[in-house]
């Protein structure tokens, strides 16, 4: 069985696309409490608290996270050291960029 982990960084970026600049820092801080929680249960509680704080202004942010919850929280099944490696696709994208750079400049 395979597991799909959505990129937390990309989810934060897409979720905050229409958030006002004055609210961005606080909203991202509250979202961070969700994906840095120790357990899924704590993450769910943090998401509920996020909803209480932000549903009045930005209810679509919580709705997007809850719609993708299972794929976003897959990394919660691992230790904190492993989580840091898999919560984002940036390392994979960096590897692909290096591979493209090497193969692109080579002739047939």
SULZINOR-V338598 format. One record per run of one state. SS is the DSSP state (H for helix, E for strand, - for the rest). FROM is the first residue (numbers start at 1). LEN is the number of residues. If there is no record, write none. Layout:
ss: {SS SS}
from: {FROM FROM}
len: {LEN LEN}
This chain:
ss: {- H - H - H - H - H - H - H -}
from: {1 8 16 21 36 40 68 69 73 74 78 80 87 90 105}
len: {7 8 5 15 4 28 1 4 1 4 2 7 3 15 4}
